[in-house]
Amino acid sequence: MAPPSPQAPTHPVLVVGAGPVGLTAALALRHHQIPVTVLEADPAERRRPGSRALFVHRDSLDLLGTISPGLDKTLIDHGVIWPTRRTVYRDREVFSRTYPVQHTGAATPPFTSLRQVETEKHLLRACQDAGVRFVWDAPVTGTEPGPDGVRVYTADGTVHHARFVIAADGARSTVRHALGIPMSGTRSQAFHVVVDIAEDPGHPLPLERVFTYEHPALGGRSVMRVPFAGGFQLDLQCKDGDDPEQWATEEAARAWVARVVPPAYADRLLWVSRYHFLQVVADAFTDPAHRVLLVGEASHLFPPFGARGMNSGIADAVAAADAIAQALAGGERTAAVGAFAHARREAALFNSRAAGTALAHLRPRHRRTRLLQAFSARLAPLVPAWGEWLERAPYGPRTAPATAVHGKY
């Protein structure tokens, strides 16, 4: 790579993307006392609608509390910890369990639930307090790594120079595309609809997560209700061949929401979104020169079962910062970054397989699976293990390497 141009100084590390994973990467670098600049395509006053990721799990809270002491407590205090999980098969409850919600100051709860926009707000404030530099309105248009560093080009014509780059620029990652790294996997043809709904203080719903298989009021479509601070989310699993106009518009959502929760909540919609399941993992998590590290949705996309997306992205970000800190401190760059890329790709592959297992349960292609679900629902009152299976199966396997950092609720 040619020597740096006079257009911009050389940074130790650039982070591309100011979502929750990019902000975590910046905080983790500052934890190592490494100067860091974040390039973000959107303006500083951006408004990002919707819940996107809700859960910050215990492992992620512990990581965030380590790189930014007190941030874990802030997220816990601003989220909710719902104590009850219920599973219903059509109109029959097959599983219900309530957990204690009291946690001592020294113990991290299993999760906290809040909208992603709130999580990002607290992460951004922590970054600002830690001295992270931000360049807003700076869409990245190209990336050119080499043995001595990385050039990053932004839309205003600036050429940024860095020793390392962490790419946290999401599913359509410009950095990944510039590196020519493909994503391999599958895409579901069917879609889900996600609706955020504001709580009605006069008539609050119970603080519980409820999954309903084949909801009788929705033509046999499955739906999940998940609380977050200030409201709840409904996630509707549509059928093959469903028309988005009948399910995924705001008007359509009001109609079916009124069949799932008290009708007054149909007028309290905050956000309606439609998504297809992508189950893909980048073929590599770094470039051949080991100067660019891919994290979060720039490197993997999963169906959201078990809240694997953002939580594994947080683990990616901390691991990337650790690898860069090791290299900057005199460690062998190829070994440090290569170990990061291998470990985090293995974690992503595990989470992808686990999400695929959950998807096969939720969208069974074989009559045998449907019969087994119906059989389990009938036996659940007599044999609780069958109800436990119906409760756990939609989230996929949980046994994994410690590096996976996958959801448990």
Protein Blocks (a to p, Z undefined) as FASTA:
>chain_A
ZZddfkbccdfbacehjafklmmmmmmmmmnopacddddfbdfkbccehjkjmbdcfklm
mmmmmmmghjlmmmmmmmccdfbdcddehjacfbdcdddfbdcfkbccfbdcddfklmmm
mmmmmmmmnopacdehiacfbdcddfkbccdddfkopacddfbdcdfebjklmklmmnop
aceddddfbdcddddddddfklccdddddddehifklnopacdddddehiacddddddeh
iafklmmpmklmmmmmmmmmcfklmmmcfbdcdddddddddfbfbdfkopaccehjlloc
cdfehilmmmmmmmmmmmmmmmmmmmmnopafklmmmmmmmmmmmmmmmmmmmmmmmmmm
mmccbfklmmmmmmmmmmmmmmmmlmmmmmmmmnopabdcfklopafZZ
